[in-house]
Amino acid sequence: MTACVVLVDKPVGPTSFDIVRTARRGLKTRVGHAGTLDPFASGLLLVMIGAATRISQLLMGLPKEYDLTVQFGAVSNTADPTGEITPTEKRTTAAQVMAVLDGFRGRIRQRVPLTSAVKVDGEPLYRKAHRGETAETPEREVMIYDVNLIDFDEEAQTARLLALTGSGVYMRALAEDIGRAVGAVATPLPSDAPVSAPLLWKKRLRPRSWVLNDTSEEMPGFSPWTKPYSSYPFLS
């Protein structure tokens, strides 16, 4: 096997690097992945094997599609289900959510979450978060090609969204910002406080512009594999 990209359907639980580590142990060769999925997230993880690691930047630049569930009327100190979630009395409606989504299409500014691996002062932000510290996180310009409301449960105050994004978009930050936009927090909060609408569930569906076939001429022996996670012996 000279070069291969494996399309792994990552289950909830393992980290992206857990998948890479297992593949390295089974294949005894270079292995990498093109874009991290949180442990609580599931879905498509592009695992590059052998010489395919040379096209990591190409793969990471592909648009990505996410199916995500957002909880309104609650705050989380990590903006996701792994943190401490505190209910609030704020409620919203499907109409209010739909009304604000247009403001999240196109190029937007997004603040990097404190629980991310982005480094500030030479240290990953998540290490500061684990120590209970706060820090001014950087803002970045990101691209959201489209985001739509798929379903809304008014009683549970949960929304299911489908988002098509460029690289580097944080779904938990998107959930937070939508929560702010619909007024899901009773009073303004300081920048280092938990915010509304934690991301409950996320699934990466697929890259929307698939170009791997175009690379096969440049990389003899290259082929993309598409199988369920359990189908790969080197990931067991």
CYANA upper distance limits for C-alpha pairs under 8 A (distance plus 0.5 A):
  1 MET  CA     50 GLY  CA      8.03
  1 MET  CA    221 GLY  CA      7.82
  2 THR  CA     49 ILE  CA      8.46
  2 THR  CA     50 GLY  CA      6.34
  2 THR  CA     51 ALA  CA      6.70
  2 THR  CA    220 PRO  CA      8.48
  2 THR  CA    221 GLY  CA      6.30
  2 THR  CA    222 PHE  CA      7.24
  3 ALA  CA     48 MET  CA      8.24
  3 ALA  CA     49 ILE  CA      6.26
  3 ALA  CA     50 GLY  CA      5.44
  3 ALA  CA     51 ALA  CA      5.27
  3 ALA  CA     52 ALA  CA      5.28
  3 ALA  CA    219 MET  CA      7.98
  3 ALA  CA    221 GLY  CA      6.59
  3 ALA  CA    222 PHE  CA      5.13
  3 ALA  CA    223 SER  CA      7.40
  4 CYS  CA     48 MET  CA      6.56
  4 CYS  CA     49 ILE  CA      5.62
  4 CYS  CA     50 GLY  CA      7.28
  4 CYS  CA     51 ALA  CA      8.08
  4 CYS  CA     52 ALA  CA      6.17
  4 CYS  CA    222 PHE  CA      5.85
  4 CYS  CA    223 SER  CA      5.73
  4 CYS  CA    224 PRO  CA      6.17
  4 CYS  CA    225 TRP  CA      7.62
  5 VAL  CA     46 LEU  CA      6.98
  5 VAL  CA     47 VAL  CA      6.06
  5 VAL  CA     48 MET  CA      5.03
  5 VAL  CA     49 ILE  CA      6.53
  5 VAL  CA     52 ALA  CA      6.98
  5 VAL  CA    222 PHE  CA      8.48
  5 VAL  CA    223 SER  CA      7.24
  5 VAL  CA    224 PRO  CA      5.27
  5 VAL  CA    225 TRP  CA      6.61
  6 VAL  CA     46 LEU  CA      6.44
  6 VAL  CA     47 VAL  CA      5.52
  6 VAL  CA     48 MET  CA      6.88
  6 VAL  CA     49 ILE  CA      8.11
  6 VAL  CA    224 PRO  CA      6.57
  6 VAL  CA    225 TRP  CA      5.36
  6 VAL  CA    226 THR  CA      6.73
  6 VAL  CA    227 LYS  CA      8.18
  7 LEU  CA     44 LEU  CA      6.87
  7 LEU  CA     45 LEU  CA      6.50
  7 LEU  CA     46 LEU  CA      5.52
  7 LEU  CA     47 VAL  CA      6.89
  7 LEU  CA    224 PRO  CA      8.03
  7 LEU  CA    225 TRP  CA      6.63
  7 LEU  CA    226 THR  CA      5.58
  7 LEU  CA    227 LYS  CA      7.05
  7 LEU  CA    228 PRO  CA      8.38
  8 VAL  CA     43 GLY  CA      8.11
  8 VAL  CA     44 LEU  CA      6.20
  8 VAL  CA     45 LEU  CA      5.61
  8 VAL  CA     46 LEU  CA      6.77
  8 VAL  CA     47 VAL  CA      7.36
  8 VAL  CA    226 THR  CA      7.92
  8 VAL  CA    227 LYS  CA      7.32
  8 VAL  CA    228 PRO  CA      6.73
  8 VAL  CA    229 TYR  CA      5.69
  9 ASP  CA     42 SER  CA      7.54
  9 ASP  CA     43 GLY  CA      5.34
  9 ASP  CA     44 LEU  CA      5.39
  9 ASP  CA     45 LEU  CA      6.82
  9 ASP  CA    227 LYS  CA      8.38
  9 ASP  CA    228 PRO  CA      6.20
  9 ASP  CA    229 TYR  CA      5.65
 10 LYS  CA     14 PRO  CA      8.27
 10 LYS  CA     16 SER  CA      8.39
 10 LYS  CA     42 SER  CA      5.65
 10 LYS  CA     43 GLY  CA      5.60
 10 LYS  CA     44 LEU  CA      6.72
 10 LYS  CA     45 LEU  CA      6.73
 10 LYS  CA    229 TYR  CA      6.95
 11 PRO  CA     41 ALA  CA      7.88
 11 PRO  CA     42 SER  CA      5.34
 11 PRO  CA     43 GLY  CA      7.22
 11 PRO  CA    229 TYR  CA      8.43
 12 VAL  CA     39 PRO  CA      6.36
 12 VAL  CA     40 PHE  CA      5.59
 12 VAL  CA     41 ALA  CA      5.97
 12 VAL  CA     42 SER  CA      5.57
 13 GLY  CA     39 PRO  CA      5.36
 13 GLY  CA     40 PHE  CA      6.35
 13 GLY  CA     41 ALA  CA      8.26
 14 PRO  CA     18 ASP  CA      6.32
 14 PRO  CA     19 ILE  CA      7.64
 14 PRO  CA     39 PRO  CA      5.80
 15 THR  CA     19 ILE  CA      7.33
 15 THR  CA     37 LEU  CA      7.47
 15 THR  CA     38 ASP  CA      6.79
 15 THR  CA     39 PRO  CA      5.24
 16 SER  CA     20 VAL  CA      7.12
 16 SER  CA     33 HIS  CA      7.96
 16 SER  CA     36 THR  CA      6.20
 16 SER  CA     37 LEU  CA      6.34
 16 SER  CA     38 ASP  CA      7.77
 16 SER  CA     39 PRO  CA      7.88
 16 SER  CA     45 LEU  CA      8.03
 17 PHE  CA     21 ARG  CA      6.40
 17 PHE  CA     33 HIS  CA      8.37
 18 ASP  CA     22 THR  CA      6.70
 19 ILE  CA     23 ALA  CA      6.78
 19 ILE  CA    235 LEU  CA      7.33
 20 VAL  CA     24 ARG  CA      6.64
 20 VAL  CA     31 VAL  CA      6.61
 20 VAL  CA     32 GLY  CA      6.51
 20 VAL  CA     33 HIS  CA      7.38
 20 VAL  CA     47 VAL  CA      7.64
 21 ARG  CA     25 ARG  CA      6.74
 22 THR  CA     26 GLY  CA      6.77
 22 THR  CA    234 PHE  CA      7.40
 22 THR  CA    235 LEU  CA      6.07
 22 THR  CA    236 SER  CA      8.04
 23 ALA  CA     27 LEU  CA      6.40
 23 ALA  CA     28 LYS  CA      8.48
 23 ALA  CA     31 VAL  CA      7.41
 23 ALA  CA    234 PHE  CA      5.91
 23 ALA  CA    235 LEU  CA      5.96
 24 ARG  CA     28 LYS  CA      5.79
 24 ARG  CA     29 THR  CA      6.38
 24 ARG  CA     30 ARG  CA      7.11
 24 ARG  CA     31 VAL  CA      6.36
 25 ARG  CA    234 PHE  CA      8.22
 26 GLY  CA    234 PHE  CA      5.14
 26 GLY  CA    235 LEU  CA      7.68
 27 LEU  CA    234 PHE  CA      7.02
 29 THR  CA     49 ILE  CA      7.77
 29 THR  CA     50 GLY  CA      6.58
 30 ARG  CA     49 ILE  CA      6.44
 30 ARG  CA     50 GLY  CA      5.45
 30 ARG  CA     51 ALA  CA      8.22
 30 ARG  CA     53 THR  CA      7.95
 31 VAL  CA     47 VAL  CA      7.48
 31 VAL  CA     48 MET  CA      6.04
 31 VAL  CA     49 ILE  CA      5.13
 31 VAL  CA     50 GLY  CA      6.71
 31 VAL  CA     53 THR  CA      7.31
 32 GLY  CA     47 VAL  CA      6.28
 32 GLY  CA     48 MET  CA      5.62
 32 GLY  CA     49 ILE  CA      7.21
 32 GLY  CA     53 THR  CA      6.66
 32 GLY  CA     56 SER  CA      8.44
 33 HIS  CA     45 LEU  CA      7.45
 33 HIS  CA     46 LEU  CA      6.02
 33 HIS  CA     47 VAL  CA      4.91
 33 HIS  CA     48 MET  CA      6.17
 33 HIS  CA     53 THR  CA      8.50
 33 HIS  CA     56 SER  CA      7.88
 34 ALA  CA     45 LEU  CA      7.59
 34 ALA  CA     46 LEU  CA      5.91
 34 ALA  CA     47 VAL  CA      7.11
 34 ALA  CA     48 MET  CA      7.96
 34 ALA  CA     56 SER  CA      6.23
 34 ALA  CA     57 GLN  CA      8.09
 34 ALA  CA     59 LEU  CA      6.50
 34 ALA  CA     60 MET  CA      5.55
 35 GLY  CA     45 LEU  CA      7.67
 35 GLY  CA     46 LEU  CA      7.95
 35 GLY  CA     60 MET  CA      6.41
 36 THR  CA     45 LEU  CA      8.16
 37 LEU  CA     41 ALA  CA      6.52
 37 LEU  CA     42 SER  CA      7.70
 37 LEU  CA     45 LEU  CA      7.81
 38 ASP  CA     42 SER  CA      8.42
 40 PHE  CA     81 PRO  CA      8.25
 40 PHE  CA     82 THR  CA      8.23
 40 PHE  CA    201 TRP  CA      7.53
 40 PHE  CA    202 LYS  CA      8.05
 41 ALA  CA    201 TRP  CA      6.80
 41 ALA  CA    202 LYS  CA      5.42
 41 ALA  CA    203 LYS  CA      6.16
 41 ALA  CA    204 ARG  CA      8.27
 42 SER  CA    202 LYS  CA      7.00
 42 SER  CA    203 LYS  CA      5.26
 42 SER  CA    204 ARG  CA      7.03
 43 GLY  CA    203 LYS  CA      5.35
 43 GLY  CA    204 ARG  CA      5.07
 43 GLY  CA    205 LEU  CA      6.31
 44 LEU  CA    203 LYS  CA      8.20
 44 LEU  CA    204 ARG  CA      5.83
 44 LEU  CA    205 LEU  CA      6.26
 44 LEU  CA    206 ARG  CA      6.52
 45 LEU  CA    204 ARG  CA      8.44
 46 LEU  CA     59 LEU  CA      8.44
 48 MET  CA     52 ALA  CA      5.79
 48 MET  CA     53 THR  CA      5.71
 48 MET  CA     56 SER  CA      7.99
 49 ILE  CA     53 THR  CA      6.70
 52 ALA  CA     56 SER  CA      7.90
 52 ALA  CA    222 PHE  CA      7.81
 55 ILE  CA     59 LEU  CA      6.90
 56 SER  CA     60 MET  CA      6.58
 57 GLN  CA     61 GLY  CA      6.67
 58 LEU  CA     62 LEU  CA      7.45
 60 MET  CA    167 SER  CA      7.02
 61 GLY  CA    166 GLY  CA      7.58
 61 GLY  CA    167 SER  CA      6.10
 62 LEU  CA    166 GLY  CA      7.34
 62 LEU  CA    167 SER  CA      7.36
 62 LEU  CA    207 PRO  CA      6.47
 62 LEU  CA    208 ARG  CA      7.75
 62 LEU  CA    209 SER  CA      6.87
 62 LEU  CA    210 TRP  CA      8.20
 63 PRO  CA    164 LEU  CA      7.31
 63 PRO  CA    165 THR  CA      6.03
 63 PRO  CA    166 GLY  CA      5.13
 63 PRO  CA    167 SER  CA      6.93
 63 PRO  CA    207 PRO  CA      6.00
 63 PRO  CA    208 ARG  CA      6.23
 63 PRO  CA    209 SER  CA      7.11
 64 LYS  CA    164 LEU  CA      6.15
 64 LYS  CA    165 THR  CA      5.80
 64 LYS  CA    166 GLY  CA      6.73
 64 LYS  CA    167 SER  CA      7.71
 64 LYS  CA    204 ARG  CA      7.68
 64 LYS  CA    205 LEU  CA      7.97
 64 LYS  CA    206 ARG  CA      6.57
 64 LYS  CA    207 PRO  CA      5.19
 64 LYS  CA    208 ARG  CA      6.71
 65 GLU  CA    162 LEU  CA      7.65
 65 GLU  CA    163 ALA  CA      6.11
 65 GLU  CA    164 LEU  CA      4.88
 65 GLU  CA    165 THR  CA      6.83
 65 GLU  CA    204 ARG  CA      6.42
 65 GLU  CA    205 LEU  CA      5.94
 65 GLU  CA    206 ARG  CA      6.24
 65 GLU  CA    207 PRO  CA      6.92
 65 GLU  CA    208 ARG  CA      7.47
 66 TYR  CA    161 LEU  CA      8.49
 66 TYR  CA    162 LEU  CA      6.20
 66 TYR  CA    163 ALA  CA      5.66
 66 TYR  CA    164 LEU  CA      6.95
 66 TYR  CA    202 LYS  CA      7.25
 66 TYR  CA    203 LYS  CA      6.11
 66 TYR  CA    204 ARG  CA      5.03
 66 TYR  CA    205 LEU  CA      6.18
 66 TYR  CA    206 ARG  CA      8.43
 67 ASP  CA    160 ARG  CA      7.64
 67 ASP  CA    161 LEU  CA      6.40
 67 ASP  CA    162 LEU  CA      5.26
 67 ASP  CA    163 ALA  CA      7.12
 67 ASP  CA    202 LYS  CA      6.28
 67 ASP  CA    203 LYS  CA      5.67
 67 ASP  CA    204 ARG  CA      6.96
 67 ASP  CA    205 LEU  CA      7.49
 68 LEU  CA    160 ARG  CA      6.18
 68 LEU  CA    161 LEU  CA      5.80
 68 LEU  CA    162 LEU  CA      6.96
 68 LEU  CA    163 ALA  CA      8.36
 68 LEU  CA    171 MET  CA      8.36
 68 LEU  CA    199 LEU  CA      7.84
 68 LEU  CA    200 LEU  CA      8.12
 68 LEU  CA    201 TRP  CA      6.05
 68 LEU  CA    202 LYS  CA      4.83
 68 LEU  CA    203 LYS  CA      6.83
 69 THR  CA    158 THR  CA      7.15
 69 THR  CA    159 ALA  CA      6.06
 69 THR  CA    160 ARG  CA      4.93
 69 THR  CA    161 LEU  CA      6.77
 69 THR  CA    199 LEU  CA      6.71
 69 THR  CA    200 LEU  CA      6.08
 69 THR  CA    201 TRP  CA      5.64
 69 THR  CA    202 LYS  CA      6.99
 70 VAL  CA    158 THR  CA      5.99
 70 VAL  CA    159 ALA  CA      5.69
 70 VAL  CA    160 ARG  CA      6.92
 70 VAL  CA    161 LEU  CA      8.25
 70 VAL  CA    175 ALA  CA      6.65
 70 VAL  CA    197 ALA  CA      6.29
 70 VAL  CA    198 PRO  CA      6.55
 70 VAL  CA    199 LEU  CA      5.30
 70 VAL  CA    200 LEU  CA      6.15
 70 VAL  CA    201 TRP  CA      7.84
 71 GLN  CA    157 GLN  CA      6.59
 71 GLN  CA    158 THR  CA      5.09
 71 GLN  CA    159 ALA  CA      7.19
 71 GLN  CA    197 ALA  CA      5.32
 71 GLN  CA    198 PRO  CA      6.12
 71 GLN  CA    199 LEU  CA      6.93
 71 GLN  CA    200 LEU  CA      6.86
 72 PHE  CA     90 LYS  CA      8.19
 72 PHE  CA     91 ARG  CA      7.26
 72 PHE  CA     92 THR  CA      7.78
 72 PHE  CA    157 GLN  CA      5.84
 72 PHE  CA    158 THR  CA      6.48
 72 PHE  CA    159 ALA  CA      8.34
 72 PHE  CA    179 GLY  CA      7.12
 72 PHE  CA    184 ALA  CA      6.99
 72 PHE  CA    196 SER  CA      6.93
 72 PHE  CA    197 ALA  CA      4.88
 72 PHE  CA    198 PRO  CA      7.75
 73 GLY  CA     87 PRO  CA      6.51
 73 GLY  CA     88 THR  CA      5.56
 73 GLY  CA     89 GLU  CA      6.59
 73 GLY  CA     90 LYS  CA      5.39
 73 GLY  CA     91 ARG  CA      6.06
 73 GLY  CA     92 THR  CA      8.44
 73 GLY  CA    157 GLN  CA      7.34
 73 GLY  CA    184 ALA  CA      6.44
 73 GLY  CA    185 VAL  CA      8.00
 73 GLY  CA    196 SER  CA      7.09
 73 GLY  CA    197 ALA  CA      7.08
 74 ALA  CA     85 ILE  CA      6.99
 74 ALA  CA     86 THR  CA      5.98
 74 ALA  CA     87 PRO  CA      4.69
 74 ALA  CA     88 THR  CA      5.66
 74 ALA  CA     90 LYS  CA      8.48
 74 ALA  CA    196 SER  CA      6.02
 74 ALA  CA    197 ALA  CA      6.44
 74 ALA  CA    198 PRO  CA      7.46
 75 VAL  CA     79 ALA  CA      7.63
 75 VAL  CA     85 ILE  CA      5.94
 75 VAL  CA     86 THR  CA      5.69
 75 VAL  CA     87 PRO  CA      6.88
 75 VAL  CA     88 THR  CA      7.76
 75 VAL  CA    194 PRO  CA      6.24
 75 VAL  CA    195 VAL  CA      5.77
 75 VAL  CA    196 SER  CA      5.06
 75 VAL  CA    197 ALA  CA      6.80
 75 VAL  CA    198 PRO  CA      6.69
 76 SER  CA     80 ASP  CA      6.84
 76 SER  CA     81 PRO  CA      7.92
 76 SER  CA     83 GLY  CA      6.18
 76 SER  CA     84 GLU  CA      5.85
 76 SER  CA     85 ILE  CA      4.84
 76 SER  CA     86 THR  CA      6.87
 76 SER  CA    194 PRO  CA      6.02
 76 SER  CA    195 VAL  CA      7.10
 76 SER  CA    196 SER  CA      7.65
 76 SER  CA    197 ALA  CA      8.44
 76 SER  CA    198 PRO  CA      6.31
 77 ASN  CA     83 GLY  CA      6.05
 77 ASN  CA     84 GLU  CA      6.28
 77 ASN  CA     85 ILE  CA      7.51
 77 ASN  CA    193 ALA  CA      7.74
 77 ASN  CA    194 PRO  CA      5.15
 77 ASN  CA    195 VAL  CA      7.98
 78 THR  CA     82 THR  CA      7.45
 78 THR  CA     83 GLY  CA      5.49
 78 THR  CA     84 GLU  CA      7.93
 78 THR  CA    114 LEU  CA      8.11
 78 THR  CA    115 THR  CA      6.94
 78 THR  CA    194 PRO  CA      7.69
 78 THR  CA    198 PRO  CA      8.37
 79 ALA  CA     83 GLY  CA      7.57
 79 ALA  CA    172 ARG  CA      6.35
 79 ALA  CA    173 ALA  CA      8.03
 79 ALA  CA    176 GLU  CA      7.42
 79 ALA  CA    194 PRO  CA      7.58
 79 ALA  CA    195 VAL  CA      7.51
 79 ALA  CA    196 SER  CA      8.23
 79 ALA  CA    197 ALA  CA      7.84
 79 ALA  CA    198 PRO  CA      4.86
 79 ALA  CA    199 LEU  CA      6.56
 80 ASP  CA    172 ARG  CA      6.97
 80 ASP  CA    198 PRO  CA      5.33
 80 ASP  CA    199 LEU  CA      5.07
 80 ASP  CA    200 LEU  CA      6.23
 81 PRO  CA     85 ILE  CA      7.75
 81 PRO  CA    198 PRO  CA      7.47
 81 PRO  CA    199 LEU  CA      7.14
 81 PRO  CA    200 LEU  CA      5.76
 81 PRO  CA    201 TRP  CA      8.25
 88 THR  CA    185 VAL  CA      8.22
 89 GLU  CA    186 ALA  CA      8.31
 90 LYS  CA    183 GLY  CA      8.36
 90 LYS  CA    184 ALA  CA      5.77
 90 LYS  CA    185 VAL  CA      6.83
 90 LYS  CA    186 ALA  CA      6.90
 91 ARG  CA    157 GLN  CA      7.39
 91 ARG  CA    184 ALA  CA      6.80
 92 THR  CA     96 GLN  CA      6.99
 92 THR  CA     97 VAL  CA      7.91
 92 THR  CA    154 GLU  CA      8.27
 92 THR  CA    157 GLN  CA      7.68
 92 THR  CA    182 VAL  CA      7.34
 92 THR  CA    183 GLY  CA      8.39
 92 THR  CA    184 ALA  CA      7.34
 93 THR  CA     97 VAL  CA      6.90
 93 THR  CA    152 PHE  CA      8.47
 93 THR  CA    154 GLU  CA      6.99
 93 THR  CA    157 GLN  CA      8.49
 94 ALA  CA     98 MET  CA      6.65
 94 ALA  CA    152 PHE  CA      6.43
 94 ALA  CA    154 GLU  CA      7.99
 94 ALA  CA    159 ALA  CA      8.39
 95 ALA  CA     99 ALA  CA      6.58
 96 GLN  CA    100 VAL  CA      7.11
 96 GLN  CA    182 VAL  CA      6.72
 97 VAL  CA    101 LEU  CA      6.99
 97 VAL  CA    149 LEU  CA      8.20
 97 VAL  CA    178 ILE  CA      8.02
 97 VAL  CA    182 VAL  CA      6.89
 98 MET  CA    102 ASP  CA      8.26
 98 MET  CA    148 ASN  CA      8.12
 98 MET  CA    149 LEU  CA      7.05
100 VAL  CA    104 PHE  CA      7.97
100 VAL  CA    178 ILE  CA      7.75
100 VAL  CA    181 ALA  CA      6.97
100 VAL  CA    182 VAL  CA      7.47
101 LEU  CA    105 ARG  CA      7.51
101 LEU  CA    147 VAL  CA      7.29
101 LEU  CA    148 ASN  CA      7.65
101 LEU  CA    178 ILE  CA      8.01
104 PHE  CA    108 ILE  CA      7.19
104 PHE  CA    144 ILE  CA      7.33
104 PHE  CA    146 ASP  CA      8.50
104 PHE  CA    147 VAL  CA      7.84
105 ARG  CA    143 MET  CA      8.12
105 ARG  CA    144 ILE  CA      5.70
105 ARG  CA    145 TYR  CA      6.36
105 ARG  CA    146 ASP  CA      6.01
105 ARG  CA    147 VAL  CA      7.19
106 GLY  CA    143 MET  CA      6.07
106 GLY  CA    144 ILE  CA      5.63
106 GLY  CA    145 TYR  CA      6.11
106 GLY  CA    146 ASP  CA      7.95
107 ARG  CA    141 GLU  CA      6.98
107 ARG  CA    142 VAL  CA      6.11
107 ARG  CA    143 MET  CA      5.05
107 ARG  CA    144 ILE  CA      6.87
108 ILE  CA    141 GLU  CA      6.10
108 ILE  CA    142 VAL  CA      6.13
108 ILE  CA    143 MET  CA      6.91
108 ILE  CA    144 ILE  CA      8.02
109 ARG  CA    139 GLU  CA      6.88
109 ARG  CA    140 ARG  CA      6.03
109 ARG  CA    141 GLU  CA      5.04
109 ARG  CA    142 VAL  CA      6.79
110 GLN  CA    139 GLU  CA      5.94
110 GLN  CA    140 ARG  CA      5.88
110 GLN  CA    141 GLU  CA      6.73
110 GLN  CA    142 VAL  CA      7.24
110 GLN  CA    169 VAL  CA      8.34
110 GLN  CA    173 ALA  CA      7.51
110 GLN  CA    174 LEU  CA      8.24
111 ARG  CA    137 THR  CA      7.04
111 ARG  CA    138 PRO  CA      6.37
111 ARG  CA    139 GLU  CA      4.67
111 ARG  CA    140 ARG  CA      6.78
111 ARG  CA    173 ALA  CA      7.46
112 VAL  CA    116 SER  CA      7.42
112 VAL  CA    118 VAL  CA      8.18
112 VAL  CA    137 THR  CA      6.27
112 VAL  CA    138 PRO  CA      6.31
112 VAL  CA    139 GLU  CA      6.48
112 VAL  CA    140 ARG  CA      7.77
112 VAL  CA    170 TYR  CA      7.85
112 VAL  CA    173 ALA  CA      7.67
113 PRO  CA    137 THR  CA      7.43
113 PRO  CA    170 TYR  CA      8.21
113 PRO  CA    172 ARG  CA      8.15
113 PRO  CA    173 ALA  CA      6.90
114 LEU  CA    125 LEU  CA      5.94
114 LEU  CA    126 TYR  CA      6.51
114 LEU  CA    128 LYS  CA      8.35
114 LEU  CA    129 ALA  CA      6.72
114 LEU  CA    134 THR  CA      8.06
114 LEU  CA    135 ALA  CA      7.85
114 LEU  CA    137 THR  CA      7.01
115 THR  CA    125 LEU  CA      6.42
115 THR  CA    126 TYR  CA      4.65
115 THR  CA    127 ARG  CA      8.32
115 THR  CA    129 ALA  CA      6.52
116 SER  CA    124 PRO  CA      7.69
116 SER  CA    125 LEU  CA      6.23
116 SER  CA    126 TYR  CA      5.85
117 ALA  CA    124 PRO  CA      5.37
117 ALA  CA    125 LEU  CA      6.25
117 ALA  CA    126 TYR  CA      6.41
118 VAL  CA    123 GLU  CA      8.46
118 VAL  CA    124 PRO  CA      5.80
118 VAL  CA    125 LEU  CA      6.35
119 LYS  CA    123 GLU  CA      5.32
119 LYS  CA    124 PRO  CA      4.58
119 LYS  CA    125 LEU  CA      6.26
120 VAL  CA    124 PRO  CA      6.84
120 VAL  CA    125 LEU  CA      6.90
120 VAL  CA    137 THR  CA      8.09
123 GLU  CA    127 ARG  CA      7.79
123 GLU  CA    128 LYS  CA      8.48
124 PRO  CA    128 LYS  CA      7.81
125 LEU  CA    129 ALA  CA      6.92
125 LEU  CA    135 ALA  CA      8.30
125 LEU  CA    137 THR  CA      8.50
126 TYR  CA    130 HIS  CA      6.60
127 ARG  CA    131 ARG  CA      6.93
128 LYS  CA    132 GLY  CA      6.92
128 LYS  CA    133 GLU  CA      5.60
128 LYS  CA    134 THR  CA      7.16
128 LYS  CA    135 ALA  CA      8.17
129 ALA  CA    133 GLU  CA      5.91
129 ALA  CA    134 THR  CA      7.03
134 THR  CA    192 ASP  CA      6.76
135 ALA  CA    192 ASP  CA      8.00
142 VAL  CA    166 GLY  CA      7.36
142 VAL  CA    167 SER  CA      7.97
142 VAL  CA    168 GLY  CA      7.20
142 VAL  CA    169 VAL  CA      6.57
143 MET  CA    165 THR  CA      6.39
143 MET  CA    166 GLY  CA      5.59
143 MET  CA    167 SER  CA      8.08
143 MET  CA    169 VAL  CA      7.85
144 ILE  CA    163 ALA  CA      7.86
144 ILE  CA    164 LEU  CA      6.64
144 ILE  CA    165 THR  CA      4.78
144 ILE  CA    166 GLY  CA      6.59
144 ILE  CA    169 VAL  CA      8.30
145 TYR  CA    163 ALA  CA      8.26
145 TYR  CA    164 LEU  CA      5.95
145 TYR  CA    165 THR  CA      5.89
145 TYR  CA    166 GLY  CA      7.74
146 ASP  CA    163 ALA  CA      6.25
146 ASP  CA    164 LEU  CA      5.67
146 ASP  CA    165 THR  CA      7.48
147 VAL  CA    161 LEU  CA      7.27
147 VAL  CA    162 LEU  CA      6.08
147 VAL  CA    163 ALA  CA      4.69
147 VAL  CA    164 LEU  CA      6.76
148 ASN  CA    161 LEU  CA      6.07
148 ASN  CA    162 LEU  CA      5.85
148 ASN  CA    163 ALA  CA      7.01
149 LEU  CA    159 ALA  CA      7.56
149 LEU  CA    160 ARG  CA      6.62
149 LEU  CA    161 LEU  CA      5.17
149 LEU  CA    162 LEU  CA      7.09
150 ILE  CA    159 ALA  CA      8.10
150 ILE  CA    160 ARG  CA      5.91
150 ILE  CA    161 LEU  CA      5.87
150 ILE  CA    162 LEU  CA      7.11
151 ASP  CA    159 ALA  CA      6.30
151 ASP  CA    160 ARG  CA      5.53
151 ASP  CA    161 LEU  CA      7.68
152 PHE  CA    157 GLN  CA      7.78
152 PHE  CA    158 THR  CA      6.38
152 PHE  CA    159 ALA  CA      4.94
152 PHE  CA    160 ARG  CA      6.78
153 ASP  CA    157 GLN  CA      6.01
153 ASP  CA    158 THR  CA      5.81
153 ASP  CA    159 ALA  CA      6.90
154 GLU  CA    158 THR  CA      7.45
165 THR  CA    169 VAL  CA      7.24
169 VAL  CA    174 LEU  CA      8.44
170 TYR  CA    174 LEU  CA      6.86
171 MET  CA    175 ALA  CA      6.67
171 MET  CA    199 LEU  CA      7.84
171 MET  CA    202 LYS  CA      8.44
172 ARG  CA    176 GLU  CA      6.70
172 ARG  CA    198 PRO  CA      7.19
172 ARG  CA    199 LEU  CA      5.81
173 ALA  CA    177 ASP  CA      6.61
174 LEU  CA    178 ILE  CA      6.67
175 ALA  CA    179 GLY  CA      6.71
175 ALA  CA    197 ALA  CA      6.24
175 ALA  CA    198 PRO  CA      6.73
175 ALA  CA    199 LEU  CA      6.35
176 GLU  CA    180 ARG  CA      6.84
176 GLU  CA    195 VAL  CA      6.69
176 GLU  CA    196 SER  CA      6.25
176 GLU  CA    197 ALA  CA      5.88
176 GLU  CA    198 PRO  CA      6.82
176 GLU  CA    199 LEU  CA      8.31
177 ASP  CA    181 ALA  CA      6.65
178 ILE  CA    182 VAL  CA      6.88
178 ILE  CA    197 ALA  CA      7.98
179 GLY  CA    183 GLY  CA      6.85
179 GLY  CA    184 ALA  CA      5.77
179 GLY  CA    185 VAL  CA      8.02
179 GLY  CA    195 VAL  CA      8.31
179 GLY  CA    196 SER  CA      5.80
179 GLY  CA    197 ALA  CA      5.47
180 ARG  CA    184 ALA  CA      6.39
180 ARG  CA    185 VAL  CA      7.15
180 ARG  CA    195 VAL  CA      8.16
180 ARG  CA    196 SER  CA      7.16
184 ALA  CA    196 SER  CA      6.46
184 ALA  CA    197 ALA  CA      7.82
185 VAL  CA    189 LEU  CA      8.43
185 VAL  CA    195 VAL  CA      7.76
185 VAL  CA    196 SER  CA      6.45
189 LEU  CA    193 ALA  CA      6.66
189 LEU  CA    194 PRO  CA      8.32
189 LEU  CA    195 VAL  CA      7.81
211 VAL  CA    215 THR  CA      7.64
212 LEU  CA    216 SER  CA      7.45
212 LEU  CA    223 SER  CA      8.34
212 LEU  CA    224 PRO  CA      7.35
213 ASN  CA    223 SER  CA      8.12
213 ASN  CA    224 PRO  CA      8.33
215 THR  CA    219 MET  CA      6.73
215 THR  CA    222 PHE  CA      8.24
216 SER  CA    220 PRO  CA      6.50
216 SER  CA    221 GLY  CA      7.68
216 SER  CA    222 PHE  CA      5.79
216 SER  CA    223 SER  CA      7.26
227 LYS  CA    231 SER  CA      6.64
227 LYS  CA    232 TYR  CA      8.07
228 PRO  CA    232 TYR  CA      8.10
229 TYR  CA    235 LEU  CA      7.88
230 SER  CA    235 LEU  CA      7.88
230 SER  CA    236 SER  CA      7.56
232 TYR  CA    236 SER  CA      7.49
